[in-house]
Amino acid sequence: MSTSPEPVWRTALSGAQILFVAFGATVLVPLLTGLNPSLALLGAGIGTLIFQICTRRQVPIYLGSSFAFIAPVIYSVKTWGMPATLGALAAASFFYYLAAALVKWRGVGFIHHLLPPVVIGPVVMVIGLGLAQVAISMATGKAGNTQVVPYGTALGVAAISLTATMLTAIHARGLLKLVPILVGVAVGYAASLFLGLVDFSKVINAPWLAVPEFGHPQFNLAAILFMIPVAIAPIVEHVGGILAIGSVVGRDYTEQPGLHRTLLGDGLAVNIVGLFGGPPVTTYGEVTGAVMLTRNYNPVVMTWAACFAMLMAFVGKFGALLQTIPMPVMGGIMILLFGSIAGIGLKTIVDGKVDLMKPRNLCLVSVTLVTGIGGLGVTIGSFSLQGISLCGVLAVLLNQILPAGEQEEENAPATDFLEQNCGIETQLTQTEEDMI
């Protein structure tokens, strides 16, 4: 870790570099969900500063828009409207406060006990796959049942955007490898310009400097109950992010300033940003990668990044320019994004060495996936849980109440379990039998 003081201009330049890395993902979330991208930038800046206050500016972390809330926000806006969704997003911070209190009381291990990979993995997969149809609709130029962009044209632009993003993620080097979304959007936007899909009227009419239009949250109990359980996934993502940046810097941030403080900072940021209309924020892996590449571990760099983000939020023409990005460009990105989120869920199961040959684990994962992707809802009076929220609650409850069973039963092949309990006949090849 560097001990000599760094010139202010160099620290500011490093902050601008961090914002560049996080920019694409930060503005993508509001563009996909109908929130204001300028408020996303403002929220990311304010959220990062709140996080730094809570952690005494010890952790080099930048908070940006959370991908975990994309599908829930889209569903919530359609079901309860934007004001109720904003109120629900602000209320999602409740889980962060609860997690911070539990960590302070019982230690980090309690979170891992409550939310093991067999719970988190399928929930994250549902977040990614639950609204896959939305990605396809946008990629093919549809808004509801209306064909906004000609099918062939839309599919072509989406394919260009998707291909550019994938090639950048696979083949790029250095900082460019950390901004595949930004590259994909830029290439797709250029193709859209060539095809005449971009309308600059909003940019021409927008002022250079403008105060973003703030949201007006309303607190709808049904929307809140739907949104709060969604925070399970980003809380686990937060823990992973803190451990990752700690391994890069060579410090244990779960001890100093403490995981309870980082969770509190993230929760307060989610709460305050939601109240003025921004998307929920979370720690960014891209930023951790940038810190690792530049070896600049100074948390002041993140302060500069936050300040630059807040300044950009007040550039009216810039906010209007972001809103000119055509739907198929976003659709191409969403195909990869939603699939990647599901892939992360699968990776969580694999890395956690969850044995799906054990009937208990198979039951938990199966019920979580089908109830979440199928959109099952339960309503009792004014209490309602649906889709992602219901499957998240079910996963936690099933993990606590399903018996582990005898050791012999736990190691029984999943195929035997299906035959005995579901009436499904399966055939094993001789090779598979030998392996078992």
ABEGO torsion letter per residue (X at the ends): XBABBBBAAAAAAAAAAAAAAAAAAAAAAAAAAGBBAAAAAAAAAAAAAAAAAAAGGABBBBBBBBAAAAAAAAAAAAAAEAAAAAAAAAAAAAAAAAAAAAAAAAEAAAAAAABBAAAAAAAAAAAAAAAAAAAAAAAAGBBEABBABBAAAAAAAAAAAAAAAAAAAAABBEAAAAAAAAAAAAAAAAAAAAAGABBAAAAAABBABBBBBBBBBBBBAAAAAAAAAAAAAAAAAAAAAAAAAAAAAGBBAAAOAEAAAAAAAAAAAAAAAAAAGBBBBBBBAAAAAAAAAAGBABAAAAAAAAAAAAAAAABAAAAAAAAABBAAAAAAAAAAAAAAAAAAAAAAAAAAGBBAABAAAAAAAAAAAAAAAAGBBBBBEABBBBEAAAAAAAAAAAAAABBAEBAAAAABBAAAAAAAAAGBBBBBBAAAAAAX
